[in-house]
Amino acid sequence: MTTLWTILALALGTYLLRLCGPLLHNRFEPSGRVRVALSASATVLLCAMAAVSALTAGHGFAGWARPAGVLVGAVLALRKVSFLIVVVAAAATTASLRLLGVS
């Protein structure tokens, strides 16, 4: 029962948070500094999520194969290679390293 109440509370909080956007859109004008901070915080959040996903599995280190694949993908993405090639190269790198015994 506690889990159900927790899910309902989180759903209500999420709905209210999403409702704030349309309600406050015309009443609140963020300053330039706030806009820059919000933009930077979104980038930091995405980078943190990518790092956690790339480096951890469960509660421990994911091994060297996955970060190596992510590194290959990041380098190719910075070189503006096609997204499909980036994904295939990253997956192939990780799979190859795991096939060679690098976990």
VODRENMAR-175009 format. One record per residue (C-alpha): residue number from 0; residue in one letter; x, y, z. Coordinates in nm, 4 decimals. Each point is the difference from the previous one (the first is absolute). Layout:
<nodes>
{n:NUM; res:A; x:X; y:Y; z:Z}
...
</nodes>
This chain:
<nodes>
{n:0; res:M; x:0.0000; y:0.0000; z:0.0000}
{n:1; res:T; x:0.2903; y:0.2339; z:0.0755}
{n:2; res:T; x:0.1391; y:-0.0568; z:-0.3480}
{n:3; res:L; x:-0.3319; y:0.0964; z:-0.1562}
{n:4; res:W; x:-0.0148; y:0.3228; z:0.2032}
{n:5; res:T; x:0.3573; y:0.0785; z:-0.0952}
{n:6; res:I; x:-0.0771; y:-0.0496; z:-0.3684}
{n:7; res:L; x:-0.3109; y:0.2159; z:0.0270}
{n:8; res:A; x:0.1899; y:0.2753; z:0.1835}
{n:9; res:L; x:0.2753; y:-0.0014; z:-0.2610}
{n:10; res:A; x:-0.2561; y:0.0032; z:-0.2811}
{n:11; res:L; x:-0.1781; y:0.2960; z:0.1581}
{n:12; res:G; x:0.3288; y:0.1846; z:0.0509}
{n:13; res:T; x:0.1009; y:-0.0646; z:-0.3592}
{n:14; res:Y; x:-0.3360; y:0.1198; z:-0.1286}
{n:15; res:L; x:0.0152; y:0.3177; z:0.2103}
{n:16; res:L; x:0.3566; y:0.0688; z:-0.1110}
{n:17; res:R; x:-0.1000; y:-0.0356; z:-0.3640}
{n:18; res:L; x:-0.3030; y:0.2206; z:0.0590}
{n:19; res:C; x:0.2248; y:0.2822; z:0.1281}
{n:20; res:G; x:0.1431; y:0.0530; z:-0.3478}
{n:21; res:P; x:-0.3195; y:0.1081; z:-0.1749}
{n:22; res:L; x:-0.1270; y:0.1869; z:0.3069}
{n:23; res:L; x:0.3172; y:0.2022; z:0.0592}
{n:24; res:H; x:0.1033; y:0.0462; z:-0.3622}
{n:25; res:N; x:-0.1409; y:0.3522; z:-0.0329}
{n:26; res:R; x:0.0606; y:0.1040; z:0.3625}
{n:27; res:F; x:0.3684; y:-0.0791; z:0.0397}
{n:28; res:E; x:0.2858; y:0.1276; z:-0.2151}
{n:29; res:P; x:0.3328; y:-0.1500; z:0.1052}
{n:30; res:S; x:0.3033; y:0.2244; z:-0.0169}
{n:31; res:G; x:0.2881; y:-0.0671; z:-0.2344}
{n:32; res:R; x:0.2096; y:-0.1479; z:0.2805}
{n:33; res:V; x:-0.2796; y:-0.2383; z:0.0973}
{n:34; res:R; x:-0.0410; y:-0.1105; z:-0.3618}
{n:35; res:V; x:0.3728; y:-0.0685; z:-0.0299}
{n:36; res:A; x:-0.0019; y:-0.1902; z:0.3309}
{n:37; res:L; x:-0.2982; y:-0.2093; z:-0.1067}
{n:38; res:S; x:0.1629; y:-0.0791; z:-0.3320}
{n:39; res:A; x:0.3265; y:-0.0984; z:0.1681}
{n:40; res:S; x:-0.1792; y:-0.2084; z:0.2615}
{n:41; res:A; x:-0.1788; y:-0.1982; z:-0.2697}
{n:42; res:T; x:0.3331; y:-0.0744; z:-0.1671}
{n:43; res:V; x:0.1602; y:-0.1001; z:0.3300}
{n:44; res:L; x:-0.2937; y:-0.2256; z:0.0825}
{n:45; res:L; x:0.0196; y:-0.1764; z:-0.3369}
{n:46; res:C; x:0.3778; y:-0.0446; z:0.0332}
{n:47; res:A; x:-0.0401; y:-0.1412; z:0.3503}
{n:48; res:M; x:-0.2639; y:-0.2453; z:-0.1171}
{n:49; res:A; x:0.2209; y:-0.1087; z:-0.2910}
{n:50; res:A; x:0.2982; y:-0.0475; z:0.2306}
{n:51; res:V; x:-0.1969; y:-0.2073; z:0.2488}
{n:52; res:S; x:-0.1444; y:-0.2141; z:-0.2784}
{n:53; res:A; x:0.3402; y:-0.0480; z:-0.1615}
{n:54; res:L; x:0.2005; y:-0.0750; z:0.3113}
{n:55; res:T; x:-0.2271; y:-0.1935; z:0.2334}
{n:56; res:A; x:-0.2031; y:-0.3184; z:-0.0060}
{n:57; res:G; x:-0.2085; y:-0.0692; z:0.3064}
{n:58; res:H; x:0.1999; y:0.1306; z:0.2906}
{n:59; res:G; x:0.3461; y:-0.0429; z:-0.1451}
{n:60; res:F; x:0.2333; y:0.0833; z:-0.2824}
{n:61; res:A; x:-0.1255; y:-0.1213; z:-0.3383}
{n:62; res:G; x:0.3434; y:-0.1074; z:-0.1195}
{n:63; res:W; x:0.2249; y:0.1500; z:-0.2655}
{n:64; res:A; x:-0.1860; y:-0.1194; z:-0.3103}
{n:65; res:R; x:-0.3025; y:0.2264; z:0.0393}
{n:66; res:P; x:0.1921; y:0.3239; z:0.0701}
{n:67; res:A; x:0.2266; y:-0.0809; z:-0.2956}
{n:68; res:G; x:-0.3050; y:-0.0356; z:-0.2250}
{n:69; res:V; x:-0.1425; y:0.3261; z:0.1313}
{n:70; res:L; x:0.3347; y:0.1700; z:-0.0610}
{n:71; res:V; x:0.0067; y:-0.1227; z:-0.3599}
{n:72; res:G; x:-0.3564; y:0.1204; z:-0.0475}
{n:73; res:A; x:0.0783; y:0.3387; z:0.1527}
{n:74; res:V; x:0.3053; y:0.0514; z:-0.2199}
{n:75; res:L; x:-0.1970; y:-0.0907; z:-0.3124}
{n:76; res:A; x:-0.2884; y:0.2255; z:0.1049}
{n:77; res:L; x:0.2406; y:0.2907; z:0.0523}
{n:78; res:R; x:0.1293; y:-0.0607; z:-0.3513}
{n:79; res:K; x:-0.3624; y:0.0274; z:-0.1195}
{n:80; res:V; x:-0.0160; y:-0.3533; z:-0.1363}
{n:81; res:S; x:-0.3428; y:-0.1412; z:-0.0832}
{n:82; res:F; x:-0.2020; y:-0.1038; z:0.3079}
{n:83; res:L; x:-0.0448; y:-0.3542; z:-0.1289}
{n:84; res:I; x:0.3740; y:-0.0423; z:-0.0422}
{n:85; res:V; x:0.0610; y:0.1431; z:0.3478}
{n:86; res:V; x:-0.2378; y:-0.2497; z:0.1596}
{n:87; res:V; x:0.1301; y:-0.2965; z:-0.1989}
{n:88; res:A; x:0.3650; y:0.0887; z:0.0679}
{n:89; res:A; x:-0.0632; y:0.0443; z:0.3732}
{n:90; res:A; x:-0.1883; y:-0.3277; z:0.0243}
{n:91; res:A; x:0.2608; y:-0.1817; z:-0.2108}
{n:92; res:T; x:0.2810; y:0.1339; z:0.2184}
{n:93; res:T; x:-0.1714; y:-0.1138; z:0.3184}
{n:94; res:A; x:-0.0903; y:-0.3382; z:-0.1460}
{n:95; res:S; x:0.3496; y:-0.0554; z:-0.1383}
{n:96; res:L; x:0.1643; y:0.0814; z:0.3312}
{n:97; res:R; x:-0.2362; y:-0.2314; z:0.1842}
{n:98; res:L; x:0.0691; y:-0.2724; z:-0.2554}
{n:99; res:L; x:0.3710; y:0.0442; z:0.0693}
{n:100; res:G; x:-0.0642; y:-0.0436; z:0.3706}
{n:101; res:V; x:0.0118; y:0.3627; z:0.1064}
{n:102; res:S; x:-0.2980; y:0.0453; z:0.2249}
</nodes>
